[in-house]
Amino acid sequence: AAAKVKFDRLAAGDRIKAVRYLGSADCHYWPEAEDALVGALRNDRNEWVRLAAAQTLGKGCCCTKKTIVALSNVVACSMADGAPVEKSPRVIAAAQTALSRCLEKACTALPPAERVLPRRRTP
């Protein structure tokens, strides 16, 4: 078990580099990049890899429904997707920032006709 933990920690630097590189990919054309980023965010055992994934997603590279759900699960400390509850305050904060940016990007991407405001009720 100790050897496995040690090997995983030693390989974390390479996984962080890979996560940062995937942030340069357009997830529309490279959906596997989005899968890898979401996987790193939700399933990597190393806090620094999960943090790098949250920060990378915060740059807006993959603001899709799948990414928004994953970020929401981190922020809500949810296990709805089968991944463990996030315990790192740093990762949660980075995911909150990324989620805010993705939601902002998603809202501004809607055509004006689809940006419907709730109707005001008259007394």
N, CA, C and O atoms as a GROMACS GRO file, in nm:
protein
  492
    1ALA      N    1   0.083  -0.119   0.000
    1ALA     CA    2   0.000   0.000   0.000
    1ALA      C    3   0.088   0.126   0.000
    1ALA      O    4   0.058   0.223  -0.070
    2ALA      N    5   0.195   0.124   0.078
    2ALA     CA    6   0.284   0.240   0.086
    2ALA      C    7   0.348   0.268  -0.050
    2ALA      O    8   0.360   0.384  -0.090
    3ALA      N    9   0.389   0.165  -0.118
    3ALA     CA   10   0.452   0.182  -0.249
    3ALA      C   11   0.352   0.242  -0.349
    3ALA      O   12   0.388   0.326  -0.431
    4LYS      N   13   0.228   0.197  -0.341
    4LYS     CA   14   0.125   0.249  -0.431
    4LYS      C   15   0.100   0.397  -0.406
    4LYS      O   16   0.089   0.475  -0.500
    5VAL      N   17   0.090   0.436  -0.279
    5VAL     CA   18   0.070   0.577  -0.242
    5VAL      C   19   0.189   0.660  -0.289
    5VAL      O   20   0.171   0.769  -0.345
    6LYS      N   21   0.308   0.611  -0.266
    6LYS     CA   22   0.429   0.684  -0.305
    6LYS      C   23   0.434   0.702  -0.457
    6LYS      O   24   0.465   0.811  -0.505
    7PHE      N   25   0.405   0.596  -0.531
    7PHE     CA   26   0.407   0.606  -0.677
    7PHE      C   27   0.303   0.705  -0.726
    7PHE      O   28   0.330   0.785  -0.816
    8ASP      N   29   0.182   0.701  -0.667
    8ASP     CA   30   0.075   0.793  -0.706
    8ASP      C   31   0.115   0.938  -0.682
    8ASP      O   32   0.090   1.024  -0.766
    9ARG      N   33   0.177   0.964  -0.568
    9ARG     CA   34   0.221   1.100  -0.537
    9ARG      C   35   0.332   1.147  -0.631
    9ARG      O   36   0.334   1.263  -0.672
   10LEU      N   37   0.422   1.057  -0.665
   10LEU     CA   38   0.531   1.094  -0.757
   10LEU      C   39   0.479   1.125  -0.897
   10LEU      O   40   0.534   1.210  -0.967
   11ALA      N   41   0.373   1.057  -0.938
   11ALA     CA   42   0.317   1.077  -1.071
   11ALA      C   43   0.222   1.198  -1.078
   11ALA      O   44   0.178   1.235  -1.186
   12ALA      N   45   0.192   1.259  -0.964
   12ALA     CA   46   0.098   1.371  -0.962
   12ALA      C   47   0.145   1.488  -1.046
   12ALA      O   48   0.064   1.554  -1.110
   13GLY      N   49   0.273   1.515  -1.047
   13GLY     CA   50   0.327   1.626  -1.126
   13GLY      C   51   0.297   1.609  -1.274
   13GLY      O   52   0.261   1.705  -1.342
   14ASP      N   53   0.310   1.488  -1.324
   14ASP     CA   54   0.280   1.461  -1.465
   14ASP      C   55   0.130   1.476  -1.492
   14ASP      O   56   0.091   1.526  -1.598
   15ARG      N   57   0.047   1.434  -1.398
   15ARG     CA   58  -0.097   1.448  -1.416
   15ARG      C   59  -0.138   1.596  -1.414
   15ARG      O   60  -0.229   1.636  -1.488
   16ILE      N   61  -0.072   1.675  -1.331
   16ILE     CA   62  -0.102   1.820  -1.328
   16ILE      C   63  -0.065   1.883  -1.462
   16ILE      O   64  -0.141   1.964  -1.515
   17LYS      N   65   0.049   1.848  -1.516
   17LYS     CA   66   0.090   1.900  -1.648
   17LYS      C   67  -0.011   1.859  -1.755
   17LYS      O   68  -0.046   1.939  -1.842
   18ALA      N   69  -0.057   1.735  -1.749
   18ALA     CA   70  -0.154   1.687  -1.848
   18ALA      C   71  -0.286   1.763  -1.836
   18ALA      O   72  -0.346   1.799  -1.937
   19VAL      N   73  -0.331   1.788  -1.713
   19VAL     CA   74  -0.455   1.862  -1.691
   19VAL      C   75  -0.442   2.003  -1.748
   19VAL      O   76  -0.532   2.051  -1.816
   20ARG      N   77  -0.332   2.067  -1.721
   20ARG     CA   78  -0.312   2.205  -1.772
   20ARG      C   79  -0.307   2.207  -1.924
   20ARG      O   80  -0.359   2.299  -1.987
   21TYR      N   81  -0.245   2.106  -1.983
   21TYR     CA   82  -0.239   2.098  -2.129
   21TYR      C   83  -0.379   2.078  -2.188
   21TYR      O   84  -0.414   2.141  -2.288
   22LEU      N   85  -0.458   1.993  -2.125
   22LEU     CA   86  -0.593   1.967  -2.175
   22LEU      C   87  -0.679   2.093  -2.173
   22LEU      O   88  -0.776   2.102  -2.248
   23GLY      N   89  -0.645   2.187  -2.089
   23GLY     CA   90  -0.717   2.314  -2.084
   23GLY      C   91  -0.703   2.395  -2.211
   23GLY      O   92  -0.780   2.488  -2.234
   24SER      N   93  -0.606   2.361  -2.294
   24SER     CA   94  -0.588   2.432  -2.422
   24SER      C   95  -0.669   2.368  -2.534
   24SER      O   96  -0.674   2.422  -2.645
   25ALA      N   97  -0.733   2.255  -2.506
   25ALA     CA   98  -0.811   2.185  -2.608
   25ALA      C   99  -0.955   2.237  -2.610
   25ALA      O  100  -1.012   2.268  -2.505
   26ASP      N  101  -1.012   2.246  -2.727
   26ASP     CA  102  -1.153   2.283  -2.742
   26ASP      C  103  -1.235   2.157  -2.722
   26ASP      O  104  -1.228   2.063  -2.802
   27CYS      N  105  -1.312   2.154  -2.615
   27CYS     CA  106  -1.389   2.034  -2.581
   27CYS      C  107  -1.496   2.001  -2.684
   27CYS      O  108  -1.547   1.888  -2.686
   28HIS      N  109  -1.530   2.096  -2.768
   28HIS     CA  110  -1.625   2.068  -2.876
   28HIS      C  111  -1.565   1.968  -2.973
   28HIS      O  112  -1.633   1.877  -3.021
   29TYR      N  113  -1.437   1.985  -3.002
   29TYR     CA  114  -1.368   1.896  -3.096
   29TYR      C  115  -1.296   1.781  -3.027
   29TYR      O  116  -1.269   1.678  -3.089
   30TRP      N  117  -1.266   1.798  -2.899
   30TRP     CA  118  -1.194   1.697  -2.822
   30TRP      C  119  -1.273   1.662  -2.697
   30TRP      O  120  -1.232   1.698  -2.586
   31PRO      N  121  -1.385   1.591  -2.710
   31PRO     CA  122  -1.466   1.559  -2.592
   31PRO      C  123  -1.391   1.473  -2.490
   31PRO      O  124  -1.424   1.474  -2.371
   32GLU      N  125  -1.292   1.400  -2.536
   32GLU     CA  126  -1.213   1.320  -2.441
   32GLU      C  127  -1.132   1.409  -2.348
   32GLU      O  128  -1.097   1.367  -2.237
   33ALA      N  129  -1.101   1.531  -2.391
   33ALA     CA  130  -1.031   1.625  -2.302
   33ALA      C  131  -1.123   1.664  -2.187
   33ALA      O  132  -1.079   1.672  -2.072
   34GLU      N  133  -1.250   1.688  -2.218
   34GLU     CA  134  -1.346   1.720  -2.113
   34GLU      C  135  -1.361   1.603  -2.016
   34GLU      O  136  -1.364   1.622  -1.894
   35ASP      N  137  -1.371   1.482  -2.070
   35ASP     CA  138  -1.383   1.363  -1.985
   35ASP      C  139  -1.264   1.351  -1.890
   35ASP      O  140  -1.281   1.319  -1.773
   36ALA      N  141  -1.146   1.377  -1.942
   36ALA     CA  142  -1.024   1.366  -1.860
   36ALA      C  143  -1.021   1.474  -1.752
   36ALA      O  144  -0.981   1.447  -1.638
   37LEU      N  145  -1.062   1.596  -1.786
   37LEU     CA  146  -1.063   1.705  -1.689
   37LEU      C  147  -1.166   1.679  -1.578
   37LEU      O  148  -1.137   1.699  -1.460
   38VAL      N  149  -1.284   1.635  -1.617
   38VAL     CA  150  -1.387   1.603  -1.518
   38VAL      C  151  -1.342   1.485  -1.432
   38VAL      O  152  -1.363   1.484  -1.311
   39GLY      N  153  -1.279   1.387  -1.495
   39GLY     CA  154  -1.228   1.272  -1.420
   39GLY      C  155  -1.122   1.312  -1.319
   39GLY      O  156  -1.121   1.262  -1.206
   40ALA      N  157  -1.032   1.401  -1.360
   40ALA     CA  158  -0.928   1.449  -1.269
   40ALA      C  159  -0.990   1.527  -1.153
   40ALA      O  160  -0.948   1.513  -1.038
   41LEU      N  161  -1.088   1.609  -1.184
   41LEU     CA  162  -1.155   1.689  -1.081
   41LEU      C  163  -1.227   1.602  -0.980
   41LEU      O  164  -1.220   1.628  -0.860
   42ARG      N  165  -1.295   1.501  -1.027
   42ARG     CA  166  -1.381   1.422  -0.938
   42ARG      C  167  -1.316   1.297  -0.881
   42ARG      O  168  -1.360   1.248  -0.777
   43ASN      N  169  -1.213   1.244  -0.947
   43ASN     CA  170  -1.165   1.112  -0.906
   43ASN      C  171  -1.018   1.102  -0.870
   43ASN      O  172  -0.976   1.001  -0.814
   44ASP      N  173  -0.938   1.204  -0.901
   44ASP     CA  174  -0.796   1.191  -0.869
   44ASP      C  175  -0.777   1.193  -0.718
   44ASP      O  176  -0.843   1.270  -0.648
   45ARG      N  177  -0.688   1.112  -0.669
   45ARG     CA  178  -0.665   1.102  -0.525
   45ARG      C  179  -0.578   1.216  -0.473
   45ARG      O  180  -0.574   1.240  -0.352
   46ASN      N  181  -0.511   1.286  -0.562
   46ASN     CA  182  -0.420   1.391  -0.520
   46ASN      C  183  -0.490   1.527  -0.524
   46ASN      O  184  -0.545   1.566  -0.626
   47GLU      N  185  -0.487   1.598  -0.412
   47GLU     CA  186  -0.553   1.729  -0.402
   47GLU      C  187  -0.500   1.827  -0.506
   47GLU      O  188  -0.578   1.904  -0.563
   48TRP      N  189  -0.372   1.826  -0.532
   48TRP     CA  190  -0.313   1.923  -0.625
   48TRP      C  191  -0.357   1.898  -0.768
   48TRP      O  192  -0.369   1.993  -0.846
   49VAL      N  193  -0.382   1.774  -0.803
   49VAL     CA  194  -0.433   1.742  -0.937
   49VAL      C  195  -0.578   1.791  -0.948
   49VAL      O  196  -0.615   1.851  -1.049
   50ARG      N  197  -0.658   1.765  -0.845
   50ARG     CA  198  -0.797   1.812  -0.846
   50ARG      C  199  -0.802   1.965  -0.850
   50ARG      O  200  -0.887   2.022  -0.919
   51LEU      N  201  -0.712   2.030  -0.777
   51LEU     CA  202  -0.706   2.176  -0.778
   51LEU      C  203  -0.670   2.226  -0.918
   51LEU      O  204  -0.731   2.321  -0.967
   52ALA      N  205  -0.572   2.164  -0.981
   52ALA     CA  206  -0.533   2.205  -1.117
   52ALA      C  207  -0.649   2.186  -1.214
   52ALA      O  208  -0.670   2.269  -1.302
   53ALA      N  209  -0.726   2.078  -1.198
   53ALA     CA  210  -0.841   2.055  -1.285
   53ALA      C  211  -0.946   2.163  -1.265
   53ALA      O  212  -1.001   2.214  -1.362
   54ALA      N  213  -0.975   2.199  -1.140
   54ALA     CA  214  -1.074   2.305  -1.113
   54ALA      C  215  -1.027   2.438  -1.170
   54ALA      O  216  -1.106   2.511  -1.230
   55GLN      N  217  -0.900   2.470  -1.151
   55GLN     CA  218  -0.847   2.596  -1.204
   55GLN      C  219  -0.849   2.597  -1.356
   55GLN      O  220  -0.880   2.699  -1.417
   56THR      N  221  -0.817   2.486  -1.417
   56THR     CA  222  -0.819   2.476  -1.563
   56THR      C  223  -0.961   2.492  -1.616
   56THR      O  224  -0.983   2.564  -1.714
   57LEU      N  225  -1.056   2.427  -1.553
   57LEU     CA  226  -1.196   2.441  -1.595
   57LEU      C  227  -1.245   2.584  -1.572
   57LEU      O  228  -1.336   2.630  -1.642
   58GLY      N  229  -1.187   2.654  -1.478
   58GLY     CA  230  -1.222   2.792  -1.452
   58GLY      C  231  -1.181   2.888  -1.561
   58GLY      O  232  -1.227   3.002  -1.565
   59LYS      N  233  -1.096   2.842  -1.650
   59LYS     CA  234  -1.054   2.926  -1.763
   59LYS      C  235  -1.154   2.922  -1.876
   59LYS      O  236  -1.139   2.991  -1.977
   60GLY      N  237  -1.259   2.839  -1.860
   60GLY     CA  238  -1.367   2.837  -1.958
   60GLY      C  239  -1.345   2.748  -2.077
   60GLY      O  240  -1.411   2.764  -2.180
   61CYS      N  241  -1.252   2.654  -2.066
   61CYS     CA  242  -1.221   2.569  -2.182
   61CYS      C  243  -1.334   2.473  -2.214
   61CYS      O  244  -1.352   2.436  -2.330
   62CYS      N  245  -1.409   2.432  -2.116
   62CYS     CA  246  -1.512   2.328  -2.135
   62CYS      C  247  -1.636   2.358  -2.051
   62CYS      O  248  -1.667   2.282  -1.959
   63CYS      N  249  -1.704   2.462  -2.080
   63CYS     CA  250  -1.822   2.496  -2.001
   63CYS      C  251  -1.945   2.429  -2.061
   63CYS      O  252  -2.030   2.494  -2.122
   64THR      N  253  -1.952   2.299  -2.043
   64THR     CA  254  -2.065   2.221  -2.091
   64THR      C  255  -2.150   2.177  -1.973
   64THR      O  256  -2.115   2.200  -1.857
   65LYS      N  257  -2.263   2.114  -2.003
   65LYS     CA  258  -2.350   2.065  -1.898
   65LYS      C  259  -2.276   1.965  -1.809
   65LYS      O  260  -2.290   1.968  -1.687
   66LYS      N  261  -2.198   1.878  -1.870
   66LYS     CA  262  -2.123   1.776  -1.795
   66LYS      C  263  -2.026   1.842  -1.697
   66LYS      O  264  -2.013   1.799  -1.583
   67THR      N  265  -1.958   1.946  -1.742
   67THR     CA  266  -1.862   2.017  -1.658
   67THR      C  267  -1.935   2.091  -1.546
   67THR      O  268  -1.890   2.090  -1.431
   68ILE      N  269  -2.045   2.155  -1.579
   68ILE     CA  270  -2.122   2.229  -1.479
   68ILE      C  271  -2.174   2.135  -1.370
   68ILE      O  272  -2.174   2.170  -1.252
   69VAL      N  273  -2.218   2.017  -1.409
   69VAL     CA  274  -2.265   1.919  -1.310
   69VAL      C  275  -2.150   1.875  -1.220
   69VAL      O  276  -2.166   1.866  -1.099
   70ALA      N  277  -2.035   1.847  -1.280
   70ALA     CA  278  -1.919   1.803  -1.200
   70ALA      C  279  -1.876   1.912  -1.103
   70ALA      O  280  -1.850   1.884  -0.986
   71LEU      N  281  -1.867   2.036  -1.150
   71LEU     CA  282  -1.830   2.147  -1.063
   71LEU      C  283  -1.933   2.166  -0.952
   71LEU      O  284  -1.898   2.194  -0.838
   72SER      N  285  -2.060   2.152  -0.986
   72SER     CA  286  -2.167   2.165  -0.887
   72SER      C  287  -2.155   2.058  -0.779
   72SER      O  288  -2.176   2.085  -0.661
   73ASN      N  289  -2.120   1.936  -0.819
   73ASN     CA  290  -2.102   1.828  -0.722
   73ASN      C  291  -1.986   1.858  -0.627
   73ASN      O  292  -1.994   1.826  -0.508
   74VAL      N  293  -1.880   1.917  -0.678
   74VAL     CA  294  -1.767   1.954  -0.591
   74VAL      C  295  -1.812   2.060  -0.492
   74VAL      O  296  -1.789   2.047  -0.371
   75VAL      N  297  -1.874   2.165  -0.542
   75VAL     CA  298  -1.915   2.277  -0.457
   75VAL      C  299  -2.017   2.234  -0.353
   75VAL      O  300  -2.013   2.281  -0.239
   76ALA      N  301  -2.108   2.145  -0.390
   76ALA     CA  302  -2.212   2.100  -0.299
   76ALA      C  303  -2.167   1.985  -0.208
   76ALA      O  304  -2.244   1.936  -0.127
   77CYS      N  305  -2.041   1.944  -0.223
   77CYS     CA  306  -1.989   1.829  -0.147
   77CYS      C  307  -2.080   1.708  -0.167
   77CYS      O  308  -2.117   1.640  -0.071
   78SER      N  309  -2.115   1.683  -0.291
   78SER     CA  310  -2.208   1.577  -0.326
   78SER      C  311  -2.136   1.454  -0.379
   78SER      O  312  -2.027   1.463  -0.435
   79MET      N  313  -2.199   1.340  -0.360
   79MET     CA  314  -2.151   1.214  -0.416
   79MET      C  315  -2.249   1.164  -0.522
   79MET      O  316  -2.250   1.045  -0.554
   80ALA      N  317  -2.330   1.252  -0.577
   80ALA     CA  318  -2.434   1.214  -0.672
   80ALA      C  319  -2.378   1.144  -0.795
   80ALA      O  320  -2.447   1.062  -0.856
   81ASP      N  321  -2.256   1.175  -0.832
   81ASP     CA  322  -2.195   1.112  -0.949
   81ASP      C  323  -2.109   0.991  -0.914
   81ASP      O  324  -2.041   0.935  -0.999
   82GLY      N  325  -2.113   0.951  -0.788
   82GLY     CA  326  -2.037   0.834  -0.745
   82GLY      C  327  -1.895   0.864  -0.700
   82GLY      O  328  -1.827   0.776  -0.650
   83ALA      N  329  -1.850   0.987  -0.718
   83ALA     CA  330  -1.716   1.027  -0.675
   83ALA      C  331  -1.721   1.064  -0.527
   83ALA      O  332  -1.827   1.096  -0.473
   84PRO      N  333  -1.605   1.059  -0.461
   84PRO     CA  334  -1.604   1.095  -0.318
   84PRO      C  335  -1.637   1.243  -0.294
   84PRO      O  336  -1.622   1.327  -0.383
   85VAL      N  337  -1.683   1.271  -0.175
   85VAL     CA  338  -1.707   1.410  -0.134
   85VAL      C  339  -1.574   1.483  -0.133
   85VAL      O  340  -1.474   1.431  -0.082
   86GLU      N  341  -1.572   1.604  -0.188
   86GLU     CA  342  -1.449   1.683  -0.188
   86GLU      C  343  -1.427   1.740  -0.048
   86GLU      O  344  -1.518   1.801   0.009
   87LYS      N  345  -1.308   1.721   0.005
   87LYS     CA  346  -1.276   1.769   0.140
   87LYS      C  347  -1.184   1.890   0.140
   87LYS      O  348  -1.170   1.957   0.242
   88SER      N  349  -1.122   1.920   0.028
   88SER     CA  350  -1.025   2.029   0.023
   88SER      C  351  -1.094   2.164   0.004
   88SER      O  352  -1.163   2.183  -0.096
   89PRO      N  353  -1.076   2.256   0.098
   89PRO     CA  354  -1.133   2.390   0.081
   89PRO      C  355  -1.078   2.462  -0.043
   89PRO      O  356  -1.148   2.540  -0.106
   90ARG      N  357  -0.951   2.435  -0.076
   90ARG     CA  358  -0.891   2.498  -0.195
   90ARG      C  359  -0.960   2.450  -0.323
   90ARG      O  360  -0.991   2.531  -0.411
   91VAL      N  361  -0.983   2.322  -0.332
   91VAL     CA  362  -1.048   2.266  -0.451
   91VAL      C  363  -1.193   2.316  -0.459
   91VAL      O  364  -1.240   2.350  -0.567
   92ILE      N  365  -1.262   2.319  -0.347
   92ILE     CA  366  -1.400   2.367  -0.346
   92ILE      C  367  -1.406   2.513  -0.389
   92ILE      O  368  -1.493   2.551  -0.468
   93ALA      N  369  -1.314   2.596  -0.340
   93ALA     CA  370  -1.313   2.737  -0.378
   93ALA      C  371  -1.283   2.755  -0.527
   93ALA      O  372  -1.346   2.836  -0.593
   94ALA      N  373  -1.188   2.679  -0.578
   94ALA     CA  374  -1.154   2.687  -0.721
   94ALA      C  375  -1.271   2.638  -0.806
   94ALA      O  376  -1.298   2.694  -0.913
   95ALA      N  377  -1.340   2.535  -0.761
   95ALA     CA  378  -1.456   2.484  -0.834
   95ALA      C  379  -1.570   2.586  -0.831
   95ALA      O  380  -1.642   2.601  -0.930
   96GLN      N  381  -1.586   2.657  -0.720
   96GLN     CA  382  -1.689   2.761  -0.712
   96GLN      C  383  -1.661   2.872  -0.812
   96GLN      O  384  -1.752   2.920  -0.881
   97THR      N  385  -1.536   2.914  -0.821
   97THR     CA  386  -1.498   3.017  -0.918
   97THR      C  387  -1.523   2.968  -1.060
   97THR      O  388  -1.578   3.041  -1.142
   98ALA      N  389  -1.482   2.844  -1.088
   98ALA     CA  390  -1.500   2.788  -1.222
   98ALA      C  391  -1.649   2.776  -1.255
   98ALA      O  392  -1.691   2.807  -1.367
   99LEU      N  393  -1.728   2.731  -1.159
   99LEU     CA  394  -1.872   2.718  -1.181
   99LEU      C  395  -1.935   2.853  -1.211
   99LEU      O  396  -2.017   2.864  -1.301
  100SER      N  397  -1.898   2.955  -1.137
  100SER     CA  398  -1.951   3.090  -1.161
  100SER      C  399  -1.918   3.137  -1.301
  100SER      O  400  -2.003   3.193  -1.370
  101ARG      N  401  -1.794   3.114  -1.343
  101ARG     CA  402  -1.752   3.157  -1.477
  101ARG      C  403  -1.827   3.079  -1.585
  101ARG      O  404  -1.868   3.136  -1.686
  102CYS      N  405  -1.843   2.949  -1.564
  102CYS     CA  406  -1.915   2.868  -1.663
  102CYS      C  407  -2.062   2.910  -1.672
  102CYS      O  408  -2.117   2.920  -1.782
  103LEU      N  409  -2.124   2.934  -1.559
  103LEU     CA  410  -2.264   2.975  -1.562
  103LEU      C  411  -2.280   3.112  -1.627
  103LEU      O  412  -2.375   3.135  -1.702
  104GLU      N  413  -2.187   3.200  -1.600
  104GLU     CA  414  -2.191   3.332  -1.664
  104GLU      C  415  -2.175   3.318  -1.815
  104GLU      O  416  -2.247   3.382  -1.892
  105LYS      N  417  -2.081   3.234  -1.855
  105LYS     CA  418  -2.056   3.211  -1.997
  105LYS      C  419  -2.179   3.148  -2.064
  105LYS      O  420  -2.214   3.184  -2.176
  106ALA      N  421  -2.242   3.054  -1.996
  106ALA     CA  422  -2.360   2.987  -2.051
  106ALA      C  423  -2.476   3.084  -2.067
  106ALA      O  424  -2.549   3.078  -2.166
  107CYS      N  425  -2.492   3.173  -1.971
  107CYS     CA  426  -2.603   3.269  -1.978
  107CYS      C  427  -2.582   3.372  -2.088
  107CYS      O  428  -2.677   3.410  -2.155
  108THR      N  429  -2.461   3.417  -2.106
  108THR     CA  430  -2.435   3.517  -2.210
  108THR      C  431  -2.432   3.455  -2.348
  108THR      O  432  -2.438   3.526  -2.448
  109ALA      N  433  -2.422   3.322  -2.357
  109ALA     CA  434  -2.420   3.255  -2.486
  109ALA      C  435  -2.561   3.239  -2.544
  109ALA      O  436  -2.576   3.211  -2.663
  110LEU      N  437  -2.663   3.256  -2.461
  110LEU     CA  438  -2.800   3.242  -2.510
  110LEU      C  439  -2.837   3.360  -2.598
  110LEU      O  440  -2.800   3.474  -2.569
  111PRO      N  441  -2.910   3.335  -2.706
  111PRO     CA  442  -2.960   3.447  -2.787
  111PRO      C  443  -3.056   3.531  -2.703
  111PRO      O  444  -3.119   3.479  -2.611
  112PRO      N  445  -3.068   3.660  -2.732
  112PRO     CA  446  -3.154   3.748  -2.652
  112PRO      C  447  -3.296   3.695  -2.636
  112PRO      O  448  -3.356   3.714  -2.530
  113ALA      N  449  -3.352   3.630  -2.738
  113ALA     CA  450  -3.488   3.579  -2.730
  113ALA      C  451  -3.502   3.470  -2.624
  113ALA      O  452  -3.611   3.451  -2.570
  114GLU      N  453  -3.394   3.400  -2.593
  114GLU     CA  454  -3.401   3.292  -2.496
  114GLU      C  455  -3.369   3.339  -2.355
  114GLU      O  456  -3.386   3.263  -2.260
  115ARG      N  457  -3.323   3.461  -2.340
  115ARG     CA  458  -3.295   3.516  -2.207
  115ARG      C  459  -3.425   3.573  -2.152
  115ARG      O  460  -3.450   3.693  -2.159
  116VAL      N  461  -3.504   3.487  -2.100
  116VAL     CA  462  -3.636   3.526  -2.053
  116VAL      C  463  -3.629   3.557  -1.905
  116VAL      O  464  -3.580   3.478  -1.824
  117LEU      N  465  -3.680   3.673  -1.871
  117LEU     CA  466  -3.688   3.712  -1.731
  117LEU      C  467  -3.820   3.662  -1.675
  117LEU      O  468  -3.920   3.655  -1.747
  118PRO      N  469  -3.823   3.629  -1.548
  118PRO     CA  470  -3.950   3.585  -1.489
  118PRO      C  471  -4.053   3.696  -1.496
  118PRO      O  472  -4.021   3.814  -1.483
  119ARG      N  473  -4.176   3.656  -1.518
  119ARG     CA  474  -4.283   3.756  -1.524
  119ARG      C  475  -4.312   3.813  -1.387
  119ARG      O  476  -4.308   3.742  -1.286
  120ARG      N  477  -4.339   3.937  -1.386
  120ARG     CA  478  -4.372   4.004  -1.262
  120ARG      C  479  -4.520   3.986  -1.234
  120ARG      O  480  -4.605   4.011  -1.319
  121ARG      N  481  -4.549   3.944  -1.116
  121ARG     CA  482  -4.690   3.926  -1.079
  121ARG      C  483  -4.749   4.059  -1.034
  121ARG      O  484  -4.689   4.134  -0.956
  122THR      N  485  -4.865   4.084  -1.082
  122THR     CA  486  -4.932   4.205  -1.040
  122THR      C  487  -5.027   4.171  -0.926
  122THR      O  488  -5.094   4.067  -0.929
  123PRO      N  489  -5.033   4.257  -0.826
  123PRO     CA  490  -5.118   4.228  -0.711
  123PRO      C  491  -5.265   4.236  -0.742
  123PRO      O  492  -5.349   4.214  -0.654
   0.00000   0.00000   0.00000
